[in-house]
């Protein structure tokens, strides 16, 4: 029995001493889709990618200890990487990592180690010294979608994912905190790309979910790994080590879709300081993302966050575009909304109470019903209070309207069915009021009241 245990210990020690010269490090921030990438990497027959280990941070701690032992100067800030890590320290860190990770690879029966830990980008220079043949996957996602995902993941207050110091800096503004979080992480990751150009692979979440097989094939080619057709399905076909930090949604996911792309369209950009927004747009431009401008959230979302918004084909602003819209898109999916608006106009103008809209009686507004499906374009309804008419139009009608109301078709349906309160929808930005000009301070409340009356939501007089 003792001899058998000794033999097993020697075998484990031998396995632990197997070096892993070319590990893969994922440079990512929270809510960027990195857990999905981990699943894809781990599903490859030669690659092992465990839950977040914080191994890169451990490398820095070891480098600090080794530097101290070697008598090298340490960083002025406790916990930061020493300014000049001696070669003896680099060798010591590598020996420790080889022993620990070699054992893991042997246990998994894999050949190459991949590490997906949040905040690794700031350690990339040290990791490249420890493992000169290492490869780095730089993961990005559109900033507004990261903000929306962060709010979704932390509905009762930002915590975890690296958010804590940012919400501490702006405790009353979640959007600002997450915007700063994205900007800092994007800047550090891009700096790693600039410093290690031949060792980095840029991967955008939007590219991955749009065509996972093609992106995976390109990634594996970069890593020098064998191709693995069908890996976007295989990644959900086996257990992927649950005991560790991960995206909470991944355990009940069975396919890769693009349904999460564009959810940041409802994030209120006014909560981001202009100086920070300028920085974000500069970084987003370097990454090939749409800028966050004055149109953000005020009309239909773009079909692709990676491409410029183009004008919708067919039709012109106003009623003249109706025939073209009908011919191009068939029956309106939001026809119920239009019918309710028409009924509200008929009821208000036929009630015998005189001019129902007061000083706003000559205004027009556009009710926009959008979808998350790029194959299903948004629908626009021009409501003319003076003419008591509702007409399907094109996007250009918003250029001439006095104000607009924008929401997803599902949100409009929930409001009509009484499942969602109008004020709740507006406060959560599921429905957006957009003023297209300078008006009196109380005009917004009056206009929202008009919409409520047209939709039959105000039952008291």
Order of alpha helices (4+ residues) and beta strands (2+ residues): alpha-beta-alpha-beta-alpha-alpha-beta-alpha-beta-alpha-alpha-alpha-beta-alpha-alpha-alpha-alpha-alpha-alpha-beta-beta-beta-beta-alpha-alpha-beta-alpha
